[in-house]
Amino acid sequence: MDKRMNLLMFSGDYDKAMAGLILANTARELDVDVTMFFAFWGLFLVRDPDKMTFEDKTIYEKIMGWMTPKGPEELPLSKMNFSGLGKLMLTEMIEDNEAPKLIHFLKGARKKNVKFYACKLSVEIMGFKPEEFIPELEIIEAKTYLKDALESDMQLFI
């Protein structure tokens, strides 16, 4: 097919991350090459909660790391979160319908060789270290991402 899809993941919301990963997994099933580029709040989706560190960080970076979601399962909903009650309801509805959770879509995308990239400047500003992310994530400059996006058949901003 030789088709390419590019998703820029800016949101750190559970439902938006799920939409992006559903599209990425489905596109891979259609033999479409998929690139996901994570910037700012979108970085929380590819953050590995078991690899977080506070070493060699400024006070602001430590506070940011402490106060923000520690991976995909901690992402809030974009609407009707209600201090986590809305997300609890949604995840129970997902289970009731025997549908995959966000973490399953992320694992699927990793297995299906979706390309994962992080915005270098976003990583630096947010105070993350490269080792705090999933191993498939490569940190690149925005210029490199844009070159890839310009060559894609479809670009989406989530």
Backbone bond lengths (Angstrom), bond angles and torsions (degrees), N, CA, C in turn:
res aa  C-N    CA-C-N  psi(-1)  N-CA   C-N-CA  omega(-1)  CA-C   N-CA-C  phi
1 M - - - 1.460 - - 1.529 110.15 -
2 D 1.318 118.82 -38.83 1.458 123.65 178.81 1.528 113.39 56.05
3 K 1.302 116.94 41.47 1.466 122.50 176.53 1.520 108.51 -104.36
4 R 1.350 115.36 150.85 1.467 120.25 -179.17 1.523 109.84 -133.12
5 M 1.335 114.80 137.87 1.459 121.96 177.06 1.520 108.55 -123.99
6 N 1.316 115.79 140.93 1.445 121.96 -178.24 1.520 108.90 -128.55
7 L 1.338 116.48 125.39 1.462 120.81 178.72 1.519 109.67 -117.24
8 L 1.318 116.90 126.46 1.456 121.62 172.91 1.523 106.59 -97.56
9 M 1.331 115.54 113.26 1.467 121.41 -177.23 1.524 109.04 -97.79
10 F 1.328 116.10 101.66 1.457 122.19 -178.67 1.523 110.87 -101.56
11 S 1.319 116.74 -28.35 1.458 121.86 -175.87 1.527 111.71 -79.47
12 G 1.299 115.72 146.55 1.454 122.49 174.11 1.517 111.12 -110.01
13 D 1.331 117.06 28.91 1.458 122.23 -178.79 1.525 110.68 -99.59
14 Y 1.320 115.60 139.98 1.466 123.01 -176.74 1.526 112.04 -54.49
15 D 1.330 116.68 -51.14 1.462 120.83 -175.48 1.527 111.93 -67.26
16 K 1.314 117.79 -36.71 1.467 120.71 178.56 1.527 110.61 -71.90
17 A 1.325 116.61 -38.31 1.466 120.32 176.18 1.523 109.96 -63.68
18 M 1.328 116.01 -39.75 1.455 120.20 179.27 1.529 110.42 -63.50
19 A 1.322 117.27 -42.88 1.470 121.00 178.86 1.531 110.42 -60.05
20 G 1.322 116.76 -45.57 1.460 120.50 179.40 1.518 112.44 -62.22
21 L 1.326 116.77 -42.49 1.461 120.14 -179.10 1.533 112.88 -73.28
22 I 1.325 117.08 -32.50 1.465 119.48 174.31 1.522 109.13 -62.07
23 L 1.327 116.62 -45.29 1.472 120.32 178.99 1.520 111.28 -64.14
24 A 1.333 116.93 -41.46 1.468 120.57 -179.82 1.526 110.88 -63.12
25 N 1.316 117.47 -47.22 1.469 121.47 179.58 1.529 111.38 -63.56
26 T 1.310 116.67 -43.76 1.460 120.61 -179.31 1.523 110.65 -65.19
27 A 1.307 117.12 -41.62 1.470 120.77 178.11 1.529 110.75 -61.69
28 R 1.323 117.16 -40.62 1.473 120.27 178.45 1.529 110.45 -64.10
29 E 1.331 116.96 -36.65 1.465 120.51 176.90 1.527 111.53 -64.90
30 L 1.328 116.20 -24.50 1.464 122.11 176.58 1.531 111.48 -92.02
31 D 1.334 115.56 10.23 1.464 122.94 179.01 1.531 112.83 66.62
32 V 1.327 116.55 31.29 1.458 122.61 175.75 1.526 107.76 -93.84
33 D 1.322 117.77 134.12 1.466 121.22 173.69 1.522 108.13 -73.35
34 V 1.327 116.09 132.73 1.465 120.90 -175.30 1.522 110.34 -124.52
35 T 1.332 114.56 131.90 1.460 123.13 173.06 1.520 107.80 -117.99
36 M 1.334 116.57 131.67 1.467 121.33 173.74 1.527 107.28 -117.85
37 F 1.327 115.60 127.00 1.462 122.79 -178.88 1.524 107.50 -115.02
38 F 1.326 116.73 120.30 1.465 122.80 -174.58 1.518 110.53 -104.31
39 A 1.330 115.80 126.51 1.459 121.58 178.92 1.529 109.40 -130.57
40 F 1.302 116.09 146.93 1.465 125.29 178.26 1.528 112.22 42.67
41 W 1.333 119.30 -116.51 1.468 121.05 -172.79 1.516 112.07 -63.72
42 G 1.309 118.55 -24.47 1.460 122.37 177.30 1.524 112.81 -63.74
43 L 1.332 116.68 -21.95 1.468 121.17 179.45 1.530 112.48 -61.49
44 F 1.333 117.09 -26.11 1.466 119.73 -178.29 1.520 111.86 -63.10
45 L 1.320 117.13 -26.76 1.465 121.29 179.62 1.528 112.02 -66.23
46 V 1.314 117.49 -33.14 1.468 121.33 -176.81 1.529 112.15 -105.89
47 R 1.305 116.26 14.70 1.465 122.66 176.98 1.522 108.36 -81.36
48 D 1.318 116.91 130.77 1.468 121.60 179.26 1.532 108.23 -92.92
49 P 1.342 118.05 111.48 1.468 120.39 -176.21 1.526 113.73 -61.55
50 D 1.326 116.99 -22.79 1.463 120.24 -179.51 1.527 112.79 -83.41
51 K 1.317 117.45 -6.77 1.463 120.50 -175.90 1.519 113.65 -117.19
52 M 1.307 116.78 14.80 1.466 120.10 179.86 1.518 110.85 -67.53
53 T 1.312 115.19 145.39 1.458 120.50 177.79 1.525 110.02 -140.96
54 F 1.321 115.60 150.65 1.461 121.11 174.87 1.528 110.40 -114.21
55 E 1.325 116.59 4.64 1.465 121.28 -179.88 1.524 111.14 -69.80
56 D 1.317 115.17 141.79 1.469 122.58 176.68 1.520 112.85 54.71
57 K 1.333 116.88 40.00 1.458 121.22 177.91 1.523 110.06 -121.81
58 T 1.336 115.14 150.97 1.459 120.34 176.10 1.524 108.80 -72.68
59 I 1.302 116.73 169.09 1.468 121.06 179.16 1.526 110.16 -61.34
60 Y 1.344 117.48 -40.23 1.465 120.48 178.66 1.529 111.08 -65.14
61 E 1.306 117.45 -40.57 1.463 121.36 178.56 1.522 111.11 -64.84
62 K 1.319 116.59 -38.26 1.466 120.24 177.25 1.527 111.19 -66.22
63 I 1.330 116.44 -43.04 1.466 120.32 178.32 1.525 110.53 -63.38
64 M 1.344 116.62 -43.77 1.461 121.00 178.57 1.534 109.89 -59.42
65 G 1.320 116.97 -44.49 1.462 121.03 179.55 1.511 112.65 -64.61
66 W 1.307 116.52 -36.12 1.453 121.83 -178.38 1.528 111.85 -74.64
67 M 1.343 117.30 -37.05 1.465 121.64 -172.08 1.532 114.49 -90.08
68 T 1.303 117.87 -11.32 1.464 120.18 -173.65 1.534 111.42 -104.36
69 P 1.333 116.93 163.33 1.474 120.28 180.00 1.529 112.00 -56.76
70 K 1.319 116.02 139.39 1.464 122.57 -176.76 1.513 112.54 -98.08
71 G 1.293 118.50 31.25 1.452 122.00 -179.44 1.514 111.13 139.54
72 P 1.318 116.79 179.86 1.468 120.79 -172.73 1.525 114.82 -61.08
73 E 1.308 118.10 -35.93 1.467 119.88 -176.65 1.529 113.05 -71.78
74 E 1.326 118.19 -16.55 1.463 121.11 -179.89 1.527 113.38 -96.39
75 L 1.316 117.87 0.46 1.460 119.95 -179.52 1.525 110.06 -66.36
76 P 1.348 117.69 138.30 1.465 120.66 176.70 1.523 110.87 -83.06
77 L 1.323 116.36 169.22 1.464 121.12 173.18 1.528 109.27 -78.57
78 S 1.326 116.20 154.48 1.461 120.44 178.37 1.528 111.14 -75.84
79 K 1.313 117.05 -31.16 1.471 123.33 179.51 1.520 108.28 -134.08
80 M 1.307 116.58 149.05 1.463 122.84 175.62 1.530 113.50 57.18
81 N 1.321 117.95 36.29 1.460 120.25 179.13 1.538 110.77 -70.18
82 F 1.321 117.43 -38.91 1.457 123.38 177.26 1.522 112.85 47.59
83 S 1.328 115.81 55.19 1.474 122.89 179.66 1.530 112.37 55.79
84 G 1.314 116.01 32.34 1.463 120.97 176.46 1.519 114.45 100.30
85 L 1.331 117.76 -16.51 1.463 120.49 -179.11 1.531 111.03 -65.68
86 G 1.321 117.27 -41.31 1.458 121.15 178.78 1.521 111.90 -62.70
87 K 1.330 115.86 -40.16 1.466 119.22 178.74 1.527 110.13 -67.59
88 L 1.310 117.15 -40.32 1.467 120.69 177.14 1.528 110.13 -58.61
89 M 1.336 116.47 -44.09 1.463 120.18 178.39 1.532 110.57 -61.97
90 L 1.345 116.71 -45.00 1.460 119.97 -179.32 1.525 111.45 -63.08
91 T 1.322 117.88 -44.85 1.465 119.52 -178.65 1.527 111.10 -66.49
92 E 1.335 117.45 -32.84 1.471 119.12 175.00 1.525 111.06 -69.09
93 M 1.327 117.00 -36.31 1.463 120.94 177.00 1.537 110.24 -66.76
94 I 1.325 116.23 -36.72 1.467 120.83 175.96 1.531 109.28 -61.86
95 E 1.335 116.23 -46.81 1.473 120.58 178.66 1.522 111.53 -63.26
96 D 1.343 117.23 -42.29 1.466 120.94 179.60 1.529 111.52 -59.75
97 N 1.327 116.23 -32.61 1.463 121.49 179.82 1.524 112.40 -92.02
98 E 1.329 115.17 6.47 1.465 122.00 -179.73 1.532 112.11 51.72
99 A 1.329 114.68 39.05 1.471 121.60 177.86 1.535 108.93 -96.58
100 P 1.317 116.68 155.13 1.474 119.19 178.33 1.531 111.92 -68.31
101 K 1.319 115.29 148.41 1.462 121.55 174.05 1.525 109.15 -83.80
102 L 1.311 115.52 170.90 1.464 121.76 179.75 1.523 111.44 -54.31
103 I 1.318 117.51 -44.97 1.463 121.67 -177.64 1.533 110.81 -59.82
104 H 1.337 117.12 -34.33 1.461 121.00 178.66 1.525 111.54 -69.29
105 F 1.322 116.73 -37.41 1.472 119.96 176.46 1.529 110.67 -67.74
106 L 1.335 116.70 -36.26 1.464 119.76 176.93 1.529 110.47 -65.98
107 K 1.332 116.66 -45.67 1.472 119.89 177.48 1.519 111.28 -60.90
108 G 1.321 117.10 -40.30 1.460 121.22 178.54 1.520 111.82 -62.39
109 A 1.325 116.70 -43.67 1.466 120.63 179.51 1.525 110.85 -64.25
110 R 1.317 116.23 -37.06 1.474 120.03 177.86 1.530 110.28 -65.52
111 K 1.331 117.15 -42.79 1.463 121.27 179.78 1.530 112.19 -68.40
112 K 1.331 115.95 -30.91 1.465 120.62 -177.31 1.533 112.19 -87.63
113 N 1.321 116.48 9.36 1.464 122.54 176.25 1.528 114.60 63.44
114 V 1.325 116.23 37.84 1.463 119.30 167.69 1.525 105.91 -65.24
115 K 1.324 116.98 139.54 1.467 120.73 178.92 1.523 108.48 -84.76
116 F 1.331 115.80 126.28 1.458 122.09 -179.36 1.525 109.81 -110.01
117 Y 1.336 115.74 123.64 1.463 121.68 178.03 1.522 109.36 -128.65
118 A 1.322 115.89 148.22 1.462 121.70 175.41 1.516 109.04 -119.42
119 C 1.305 115.83 144.71 1.461 122.03 176.81 1.532 108.86 -71.33
120 K 1.306 115.93 119.62 1.468 121.83 -177.86 1.527 111.82 -55.69
121 L 1.327 116.88 -46.51 1.459 120.12 -178.24 1.529 111.15 -65.68
122 S 1.331 117.74 -40.46 1.467 121.05 177.86 1.525 110.78 -61.57
123 V 1.330 117.19 -43.64 1.465 121.80 178.76 1.526 109.94 -59.46
124 E 1.315 116.12 -44.77 1.472 120.54 -179.06 1.524 111.75 -66.58
125 I 1.330 117.28 -45.77 1.471 120.86 -178.37 1.519 110.85 -64.82
126 M 1.323 117.57 -40.90 1.462 121.42 -178.40 1.530 112.17 -75.67
127 G 1.338 116.46 -10.25 1.461 120.23 175.85 1.515 114.84 79.73
128 F 1.328 117.40 26.06 1.456 120.55 178.57 1.527 110.95 -90.00
129 K 1.302 114.94 155.76 1.460 122.70 173.68 1.527 107.47 -105.39
130 P 1.325 118.31 146.98 1.470 120.33 -178.86 1.527 113.73 -54.08
131 E 1.314 117.18 -33.85 1.470 120.52 -177.46 1.531 113.46 -73.65
132 E 1.339 117.78 -5.59 1.467 120.94 179.98 1.533 112.86 -85.13
133 F 1.313 117.21 -0.12 1.455 121.66 -176.10 1.522 111.55 -110.07
134 I 1.334 115.09 170.64 1.468 119.37 175.07 1.533 108.58 -60.70
135 P 1.316 118.09 149.60 1.472 120.37 -174.22 1.529 114.52 -64.16
136 E 1.330 118.54 -24.40 1.465 121.54 -178.85 1.528 113.21 -74.19
137 L 1.322 117.21 -13.60 1.462 121.50 -174.62 1.527 111.07 -77.33
138 E 1.320 115.08 127.98 1.462 121.65 175.08 1.523 107.84 -111.02
139 I 1.311 116.61 134.36 1.462 121.14 179.89 1.528 108.53 -92.21
140 I 1.348 114.98 124.06 1.459 120.91 -176.75 1.528 110.38 -134.24
141 E 1.312 115.99 165.94 1.463 121.42 176.57 1.532 110.02 -82.69
142 A 1.304 116.03 156.81 1.469 121.62 -179.47 1.525 111.09 -58.26
143 K 1.303 117.46 -35.68 1.470 121.10 179.94 1.533 110.91 -60.22
144 T 1.315 116.95 -40.96 1.472 121.57 178.30 1.521 110.03 -65.28
145 Y 1.327 116.51 -42.87 1.465 120.66 177.03 1.531 110.55 -60.42
146 L 1.316 117.27 -46.51 1.462 120.40 -176.96 1.526 112.17 -63.02
147 K 1.310 116.89 -36.19 1.469 119.69 176.37 1.525 109.77 -60.60
148 D 1.331 116.47 -42.91 1.463 120.98 178.36 1.523 110.66 -65.83
149 A 1.316 116.98 -44.50 1.466 121.00 -178.30 1.524 111.42 -62.85
150 L 1.318 116.32 -40.02 1.463 120.04 179.96 1.525 113.08 -64.96
151 E 1.317 116.93 -23.74 1.466 121.29 179.14 1.524 112.54 -93.08
152 S 1.329 117.56 -3.25 1.471 121.77 -178.55 1.514 110.71 -82.95
153 D 1.330 114.54 156.73 1.467 120.80 176.05 1.521 112.12 -81.85
154 M 1.330 115.75 -23.61 1.459 120.59 -179.00 1.528 109.13 -144.98
155 Q 1.328 116.15 133.32 1.456 121.29 175.84 1.532 107.93 -123.62
156 L 1.336 115.30 133.73 1.461 120.54 179.25 1.521 109.36 -128.90
157 F 1.316 116.65 142.74 1.460 123.45 178.03 1.513 107.61 -114.66
158 I 1.332 115.92 116.59 1.477 119.28 -177.76 1.518 108.83 -123.68
